[in-house]
Amino acid sequence: MLQSSIRNQLLLVTTLPLLFVVLLVSVFMMKDSIDVAEEELNKRGIDLVTQAASMSEFYFYTGNREKLAEVAHLLKKVEGVVYIRFIDKLGKITAFKGDIGDRLKCKVFSKQILNQSSELDDFSKLSGEQVPIEKLGEVEVGLSKELLSSKKQGIYIRVIIIALLAIVLSMLFSYFFSRKLTRSLTSLIAAARDIKAKNFSSRSAQNGTGEVVELQIIFNQMAQSLEKNEYALQSKIDTATQSLNKTVATLSEKNQQLAELRQETINLERSKAISDERTRIMKDMHDGIGGQLVITIALIDKEEDSEHRNNISATLRECLDDLRLIINSLNVTANMLSELLADFKYRQSRKIERLGIELEWQIDDSLENVEIPPQHSLHILRILQESFTNIYKHSDGNCIRVHAFCENQVLTLSILDNGTSKTKSAGFGQGVNNMHWRAQQINADLKIIKHLESGYEVILVVPIP
């Protein structure tokens, strides 16, 4: 691989400048050839329109359209002419030959036809009168661009062939040159690989010239010295290695024990800090916000009975229930799922009764001993709460069916109403998006299904950790 790398470097050093020169020469040759081809096309177009103007000048003057048509027919036979037409001074086409539909594929040449030729009126010389120059018409010739394209293609092919030949020759020259230089390094590289593989008895053949053979001699001397030192050092290394291995093993065992102890200490300190902070937040929320809500509810209840007072009291009680739910989620101990669902049913019962909705509550016995973490409790109850809120707002049903069961450590919760959605075309809002977000936080699967004969059904499938 090293020999190949050196050879490749030599190839690059020798061929890159030559390739660059070949590229420049090819580009200039191609550009000059294309310019010459374009000039030839322009010259040919100018010559054709000049010849056409000369041939048709008299016929324009005399108004002989048949002769103009013969001239157009004659010039159309010229190679590369797509169309030719004669236009009088009024802009009318007097003679036309070819297909003007291919105009975009042509290069158009035009020339005005004037009455400046002395052959048109020989009597003007006799009378001595100066004949004014007047435009008789115009000739327009369309030459096919395919002529230029074919010439360009031929130029490209010739330049590419020349460039490829130059590249191949340069590569062959560079290859043989680099092979000659790298041949003397082959044995040196092989010996170096053997020494790298701990074979210190390997030697390089001294088949180089100049600095290369001197390098081979020095390399062999170095290999011989390494072979002698290898035997002397090996015994010392073995003894030191055995002692070091024992020391390393002892230190590794002590370090592992120390790391485990340190990690346990960090985990305990972190858990204690989290627990203390949660306890402080729970107490502040309970004593501060909770106390204020209780006092406010008590003051509201002392007011005269009215619908406004009852609405405010109900809203404050819901806020107090939500606060209790948040405080409970900060607890470090697990919650009984059946108790959480029963508490949610109790908190919703007053609103359901006020709205005149029937609640069918079916909780299987499999949920009696199911415990879930506080954060799971908060997300599940929030999804339940949002489902009931959507039924209150967007459904005209009068019945809500709740079914929950646990099987193979998987909780399945279903909420179904018998109404119709009032926002069918609007799609789901931010509340439903929040429900999906909460389901993702607890690795749950949330589905919202629209039934034909009833309302919407929310199905939450939660793996119990």
C-alpha positions as CSV (number, residue, x, y, z in Angstrom):
1,M,0.0,0.0,0.0
2,L,2.9,2.4,0.8
3,Q,4.6,1.6,-2.5
4,S,1.3,2.2,-4.3
5,S,0.9,5.5,-2.4
6,I,4.3,6.7,-3.4
7,R,3.7,5.6,-7.0
8,N,0.4,7.4,-7.0
9,Q,2.0,10.6,-5.7
10,L,4.7,10.4,-8.4
11,L,2.0,9.9,-11.0
12,L,0.1,12.9,-9.7
13,V,3.2,15.1,-9.6
14,T,4.2,14.2,-13.2
15,T,0.7,14.0,-14.8
16,L,-1.2,16.9,-13.2
17,P,0.8,19.7,-14.9
18,L,0.6,17.9,-18.2
19,L,-3.1,17.3,-17.8
20,F,-3.6,21.0,-17.0
21,V,-1.7,22.0,-20.1
22,V,-3.7,19.5,-22.2
23,L,-6.9,20.9,-20.8
24,L,-5.9,24.5,-21.5
25,V,-4.8,23.7,-25.1
26,S,-8.0,21.7,-25.6
27,V,-10.2,24.5,-24.4
28,F,-8.4,27.1,-26.6
29,M,-8.5,24.8,-29.6
30,M,-12.2,24.2,-29.1
31,K,-13.0,27.9,-28.7
32,D,-11.0,28.9,-31.7
33,S,-12.6,26.1,-33.8
34,I,-16.1,27.1,-32.7
35,D,-15.4,30.8,-33.5
36,V,-14.1,29.8,-36.9
37,A,-17.2,27.7,-37.6
38,E,-19.5,30.5,-36.5
39,E,-17.7,33.0,-38.7
40,E,-18.0,30.6,-41.6
41,L,-21.8,30.3,-41.0
42,N,-22.1,34.1,-40.8
43,K,-20.1,34.6,-43.9
44,R,-22.1,32.0,-45.7
45,G,-25.4,33.7,-44.6
46,I,-24.2,37.1,-45.7
47,D,-23.0,35.8,-49.1
48,L,-26.4,34.1,-49.6
49,V,-28.5,37.2,-48.8
50,T,-26.1,39.4,-50.9
51,Q,-26.4,37.0,-53.8
52,A,-30.2,36.7,-53.4
53,A,-30.5,40.5,-53.3
54,S,-28.4,40.8,-56.4
55,M,-30.4,38.2,-58.3
56,S,-33.8,39.6,-57.3
57,E,-33.1,43.3,-57.6
58,F,-34.3,43.7,-61.2
59,Y,-37.3,41.4,-60.6
60,F,-38.4,43.6,-57.6
61,Y,-38.1,46.6,-59.7
62,T,-40.2,45.2,-62.5
63,G,-42.6,43.4,-60.1
64,N,-42.0,40.0,-61.6
65,R,-43.2,37.6,-58.9
66,E,-42.7,34.5,-61.0
67,K,-39.0,35.2,-61.4
68,L,-38.7,35.9,-57.7
69,A,-40.2,32.6,-57.0
70,E,-37.7,30.9,-59.3
71,V,-34.9,32.6,-57.5
72,A,-36.3,31.5,-54.1
73,H,-36.7,27.9,-55.4
74,L,-33.1,28.0,-56.7
75,L,-31.6,29.3,-53.5
76,K,-33.6,26.9,-51.4
77,K,-31.6,24.0,-52.9
78,V,-28.5,25.4,-51.3
79,E,-27.4,23.1,-48.4
80,G,-28.4,24.4,-45.0
81,V,-31.1,26.8,-46.3
82,V,-34.4,26.2,-44.3
83,Y,-36.4,28.9,-45.9
84,I,-36.1,32.1,-48.1
85,R,-38.6,34.8,-48.6
86,F,-38.8,38.1,-50.5
87,I,-40.8,41.0,-48.9
88,D,-41.8,44.1,-50.8
89,K,-41.5,47.6,-49.4
90,L,-45.1,47.4,-48.1
91,G,-44.2,44.4,-45.9
92,K,-46.0,41.8,-48.1
93,I,-44.3,38.5,-48.9
94,T,-43.9,38.4,-52.7
95,A,-42.1,35.0,-52.8
96,F,-41.5,32.3,-50.2
97,K,-39.9,28.9,-50.2
98,G,-39.3,26.6,-47.3
99,D,-40.7,26.1,-43.7
100,I,-40.8,29.2,-41.6
101,G,-42.1,27.1,-38.7
102,D,-38.5,26.1,-38.0
103,R,-37.5,29.7,-37.6
104,L,-36.3,29.1,-34.0
105,K,-33.9,26.5,-35.3
106,C,-32.4,28.9,-37.9
107,K,-30.1,31.8,-37.9
108,V,-31.7,34.5,-39.9
109,F,-29.9,36.8,-42.3
110,S,-31.6,39.7,-44.1
111,K,-30.7,42.4,-46.6
112,Q,-32.5,45.3,-48.0
113,I,-32.9,45.6,-51.8
114,L,-32.4,49.1,-53.1
115,N,-32.7,50.6,-56.6
116,Q,-29.2,51.9,-56.6
117,S,-28.0,49.7,-59.4
118,S,-27.3,51.6,-62.7
119,E,-28.6,48.6,-64.7
120,L,-32.2,49.2,-63.6
121,D,-32.6,52.4,-65.5
122,D,-30.1,53.1,-68.3
123,F,-32.1,56.2,-69.4
124,S,-31.2,58.0,-66.2
125,K,-27.6,58.5,-67.5
126,L,-29.0,60.0,-70.7
127,S,-31.3,62.4,-69.0
128,G,-28.6,63.4,-66.5
129,E,-31.1,63.1,-63.7
130,Q,-30.1,61.8,-60.3
131,V,-32.3,58.8,-59.4
132,P,-33.1,58.7,-55.7
133,I,-32.2,55.6,-53.7
134,E,-35.4,53.8,-52.8
135,K,-36.0,50.6,-50.9
136,L,-37.6,48.0,-53.2
137,G,-37.9,45.3,-50.7
138,E,-36.1,42.9,-48.5
139,V,-34.7,39.3,-48.7
140,E,-34.6,37.0,-45.7
141,V,-32.7,33.7,-45.5
142,G,-32.8,31.2,-42.7
143,L,-29.8,29.0,-42.3
144,S,-30.1,25.8,-40.2
145,K,-28.2,25.9,-37.0
146,E,-27.7,22.1,-37.4
147,L,-24.8,22.9,-39.8
148,L,-23.0,24.8,-36.9
149,S,-24.0,22.1,-34.4
150,S,-22.6,19.3,-36.6
151,K,-19.4,21.3,-37.0
152,K,-19.2,21.9,-33.3
153,Q,-19.8,18.2,-32.7
154,G,-17.0,17.3,-35.0
155,I,-14.7,19.8,-33.3
156,Y,-15.6,18.4,-29.9
157,I,-14.9,14.8,-31.0
158,R,-11.5,15.8,-32.6
159,V,-10.4,17.8,-29.5
160,I,-11.5,15.0,-27.1
161,I,-9.7,12.4,-29.1
162,I,-6.5,14.5,-29.1
163,A,-6.8,15.2,-25.4
164,L,-7.4,11.5,-24.6
165,L,-4.4,10.5,-26.6
166,A,-2.3,13.0,-24.8
167,I,-3.6,11.9,-21.4
168,V,-3.0,8.2,-22.2
169,L,0.6,8.9,-23.4
170,S,1.3,11.0,-20.3
171,M,-0.1,8.4,-18.0
172,L,2.0,5.7,-19.6
173,F,5.1,7.8,-19.4
174,S,4.5,8.7,-15.7
175,Y,3.7,5.0,-14.8
176,F,6.9,3.7,-16.2
177,F,8.9,6.5,-14.6
178,S,7.3,6.0,-11.2
179,R,7.7,2.3,-11.4
180,K,11.4,2.7,-12.0
181,L,11.7,5.0,-8.9
182,T,9.6,2.8,-6.6
183,R,11.1,-0.6,-7.5
184,S,14.1,-0.1,-5.2
185,L,11.8,0.7,-2.3
186,T,9.9,-2.6,-2.5
187,S,12.3,-4.7,-0.3
188,L,12.7,-1.8,2.2
189,I,8.9,-1.5,2.6
190,A,8.5,-5.3,3.0
191,A,11.2,-5.4,5.7
192,A,9.6,-2.4,7.5
193,R,6.3,-4.3,7.6
194,D,8.0,-7.4,9.0
195,I,9.6,-5.3,11.8
196,K,6.2,-3.7,12.5
197,A,4.9,-7.2,12.9
198,K,7.6,-7.9,15.6
199,N,9.8,-9.9,13.2
200,F,13.1,-8.2,14.0
201,S,15.2,-10.7,12.0
202,S,13.9,-9.3,8.7
203,R,16.4,-7.4,6.5
204,S,16.0,-5.2,3.4
205,A,17.8,-6.1,0.1
206,Q,20.3,-3.5,-0.9
207,N,19.2,-3.1,-4.5
208,G,18.8,0.7,-4.6
209,T,21.1,3.5,-5.9
210,G,22.3,6.7,-4.3
211,E,20.4,7.9,-1.2
212,V,18.0,4.9,-1.4
213,V,20.7,2.2,-0.9
214,E,22.2,4.3,1.9
215,L,18.7,4.3,3.5
216,Q,18.5,0.5,3.1
217,I,21.9,0.1,4.8
218,I,20.9,2.3,7.7
219,F,17.6,0.5,8.0
220,N,19.3,-2.9,8.2
221,Q,21.7,-1.7,10.9
222,M,18.7,-0.3,12.9
223,A,16.9,-3.6,12.6
224,Q,19.9,-5.6,13.8
225,S,20.2,-3.3,16.8
226,L,16.5,-3.7,17.6
227,E,16.8,-7.4,17.4
228,K,19.6,-7.4,20.1
229,N,17.7,-5.0,22.4
230,E,14.5,-7.0,22.0
231,Y,16.0,-10.1,23.8
232,A,17.5,-7.9,26.6
233,L,14.4,-6.0,27.3
234,Q,11.9,-8.8,27.0
235,S,12.8,-10.4,30.4
236,K,12.7,-7.0,32.2
237,I,9.4,-6.2,30.5
238,D,7.9,-9.6,31.6
239,T,8.9,-9.0,35.2
240,A,7.7,-5.5,35.3
241,T,4.4,-6.5,33.6
242,Q,3.6,-9.1,36.2
243,S,4.1,-6.6,39.0
244,L,2.2,-3.9,37.2
245,N,-0.7,-6.2,36.5
246,K,-1.1,-7.0,40.2
247,T,-1.0,-3.3,41.1
248,V,-3.4,-2.4,38.3
249,A,-5.9,-5.1,39.3
250,T,-5.9,-3.9,42.9
251,L,-6.3,-0.2,41.9
252,S,-9.0,-1.1,39.5
253,E,-11.0,-2.9,42.1
254,K,-10.6,0.0,44.6
255,N,-11.6,2.5,41.9
256,Q,-14.7,0.6,41.0
257,Q,-15.8,0.4,44.6
258,L,-15.1,4.1,45.1
259,A,-17.0,5.0,41.9
260,E,-20.0,2.9,43.0
261,L,-20.0,4.5,46.5
262,R,-19.7,8.0,44.9
263,Q,-22.6,7.3,42.5
264,E,-24.7,6.0,45.4
265,T,-24.0,9.2,47.4
266,I,-24.8,11.4,44.4
267,N,-28.1,9.6,43.8
268,L,-29.0,9.8,47.5
269,E,-28.2,13.5,47.6
270,R,-30.1,14.2,44.4
271,S,-33.2,12.2,45.6
272,K,-33.1,14.0,48.9
273,A,-32.9,17.4,47.2
274,I,-35.7,16.6,44.8
275,S,-37.8,15.2,47.7
276,D,-37.1,18.3,49.9
277,E,-38.0,20.6,47.0
278,R,-41.2,18.8,46.2
279,T,-42.2,18.8,49.9
280,R,-41.6,22.6,50.1
281,I,-43.6,23.2,46.9
282,M,-46.4,21.0,48.2
283,K,-46.5,22.8,51.5
284,D,-46.4,26.3,49.9
285,M,-49.1,25.4,47.4
286,H,-51.3,23.8,50.1
287,D,-50.8,26.5,52.8
288,G,-50.8,29.4,50.4
289,I,-52.9,28.9,47.3
290,G,-55.0,26.1,48.8
291,G,-55.8,28.2,51.9
292,Q,-56.7,31.2,49.9
293,L,-59.1,29.1,47.8
294,V,-60.7,27.6,50.9
295,I,-61.2,31.1,52.4
296,T,-62.6,32.5,49.1
297,I,-65.1,29.6,48.8
298,A,-66.2,30.1,52.4
299,L,-66.7,33.8,51.8
300,I,-68.6,33.1,48.5
301,D,-70.9,30.6,50.3
302,K,-71.9,33.2,52.8
303,E,-73.3,35.4,50.0
304,E,-76.9,35.3,49.0
305,D,-78.0,32.3,47.0
306,S,-77.8,33.1,43.2
307,E,-76.8,31.6,40.0
308,H,-73.8,33.9,39.7
309,R,-72.6,32.9,43.2
310,N,-73.1,29.2,42.6
311,N,-71.1,29.4,39.3
312,I,-68.2,31.2,41.0
313,S,-68.3,28.7,43.9
314,A,-68.3,25.8,41.5
315,T,-65.4,27.2,39.5
316,L,-63.4,27.8,42.7
317,R,-64.0,24.3,43.9
318,E,-62.8,23.0,40.5
319,C,-59.7,25.1,40.9
320,L,-59.2,23.6,44.4
321,D,-59.6,20.1,43.0
322,D,-57.1,20.8,40.3
323,L,-54.7,22.1,42.9
324,R,-55.1,18.9,44.9
325,L,-54.4,16.9,41.8
326,I,-51.2,18.8,41.1
327,I,-50.0,18.5,44.7
328,N,-50.7,14.8,44.6
329,S,-48.6,14.5,41.4
330,L,-45.6,16.0,43.3
331,N,-45.8,13.2,45.8
332,V,-43.0,10.6,45.5
333,T,-45.2,7.7,46.4
334,A,-47.4,5.8,44.0
335,N,-51.2,6.2,43.7
336,M,-53.9,3.7,43.6
337,L,-55.6,3.9,40.2
338,S,-59.0,2.9,41.4
339,E,-58.9,5.7,44.1
340,L,-57.8,8.3,41.5
341,L,-60.7,7.3,39.1
342,A,-63.2,7.4,42.0
343,D,-62.0,10.8,43.1
344,F,-62.4,12.1,39.4
345,K,-65.9,10.7,39.2
346,Y,-66.8,12.5,42.4
347,R,-65.4,15.8,41.2
348,Q,-67.3,15.5,37.9
349,S,-70.6,14.3,39.4
350,R,-71.8,17.7,40.3
351,K,-71.2,19.2,36.9
352,I,-72.7,16.1,35.2
353,E,-75.8,16.4,37.4
354,R,-76.1,20.1,36.7
355,L,-75.9,19.5,32.9
356,G,-78.4,16.6,33.0
357,I,-76.0,14.0,31.6
358,E,-76.2,10.3,32.6
359,L,-72.9,8.7,33.6
360,E,-72.3,5.0,33.1
361,W,-69.2,4.2,35.1
362,Q,-67.7,0.7,34.7
363,I,-64.4,0.0,36.4
364,D,-63.2,-3.6,36.4
365,D,-62.0,-5.4,39.6
366,S,-58.6,-5.7,37.9
367,L,-57.8,-2.1,38.8
368,E,-58.2,-2.6,42.6
369,N,-54.5,-3.1,43.3
370,V,-52.9,-1.2,40.4
371,E,-50.5,1.5,41.4
372,I,-49.1,4.2,39.1
373,P,-46.5,6.9,39.5
374,P,-47.7,10.4,40.4
375,Q,-46.8,11.9,37.0
376,H,-48.7,9.1,35.2
377,S,-51.7,9.9,37.5
378,L,-51.6,13.6,36.5
379,H,-51.4,12.9,32.7
380,I,-54.2,10.2,32.8
381,L,-56.5,12.5,34.8
382,R,-55.8,15.5,32.6
383,I,-56.7,13.4,29.5
384,L,-59.9,12.3,31.3
385,Q,-60.7,15.9,32.2
386,E,-60.1,17.2,28.6
387,S,-62.3,14.4,27.2
388,F,-65.2,15.3,29.5
389,T,-64.7,19.0,28.8
390,N,-64.9,18.4,25.0
391,I,-68.2,16.4,25.6
392,Y,-69.6,19.3,27.6
393,K,-68.7,21.9,25.0
394,H,-69.0,20.2,21.6
395,S,-71.5,17.3,22.1
396,D,-75.3,17.4,22.5
397,G,-75.4,13.9,24.0
398,N,-77.0,13.0,27.3
399,C,-74.9,10.0,28.2
400,I,-71.2,9.3,28.9
401,R,-69.9,5.8,29.2
402,V,-66.5,5.2,31.0
403,H,-65.0,1.7,30.9
404,A,-61.5,0.9,32.4
405,F,-59.7,-2.4,32.8
406,C,-56.2,-3.7,33.2
407,E,-54.7,-6.8,31.5
408,N,-51.1,-7.9,31.3
409,Q,-49.9,-4.7,33.0
410,V,-51.6,-2.6,30.4
411,L,-54.4,-0.1,31.3
412,T,-57.2,0.5,28.8
413,L,-59.5,3.4,29.4
414,S,-62.5,4.2,27.1
415,I,-64.7,7.4,27.2
416,L,-67.8,7.3,24.8
417,D,-70.6,9.8,24.4
418,N,-73.8,9.4,22.4
419,G,-74.0,12.9,20.9
420,T,-72.9,14.6,17.7
421,S,-69.9,16.9,17.4
422,K,-70.7,20.5,16.7
423,T,-67.3,21.2,15.1
424,K,-67.0,18.5,12.5
425,S,-65.3,20.6,9.8
426,A,-63.1,22.5,12.2
427,G,-60.9,19.6,13.1
428,F,-59.3,19.1,16.5
429,G,-58.0,22.0,18.6
430,Q,-55.2,22.6,21.1
431,G,-56.9,20.5,23.8
432,V,-56.7,17.3,21.7
433,N,-53.1,18.1,20.8
434,N,-52.4,18.4,24.5
435,M,-54.0,15.0,25.1
436,H,-51.7,13.4,22.5
437,W,-48.7,15.2,24.0
438,R,-49.6,13.8,27.5
439,A,-50.1,10.3,26.0
440,Q,-46.6,10.5,24.5
441,Q,-45.1,11.5,27.9
442,I,-46.2,8.2,29.5
443,N,-45.6,6.1,26.4
444,A,-49.3,5.6,25.9
445,D,-51.4,5.1,22.7
446,L,-54.3,7.6,22.3
447,K,-57.0,7.1,19.7
448,I,-60.1,9.3,19.0
449,I,-62.8,7.4,17.0
450,K,-66.0,8.9,15.4
451,H,-68.8,6.3,15.4
452,L,-71.6,6.5,12.9
453,E,-74.5,5.7,15.3
454,S,-73.0,7.5,18.4
455,G,-70.6,10.3,19.2
456,Y,-66.8,10.2,19.7
457,E,-64.9,7.6,21.6
458,V,-61.5,8.3,23.3
459,I,-59.4,5.2,23.9
460,L,-56.2,5.4,26.0
461,V,-53.9,2.4,26.3
462,V,-51.2,2.9,29.0
463,P,-48.4,0.4,29.9
464,I,-48.1,0.3,33.7
465,P,-44.5,0.7,34.8
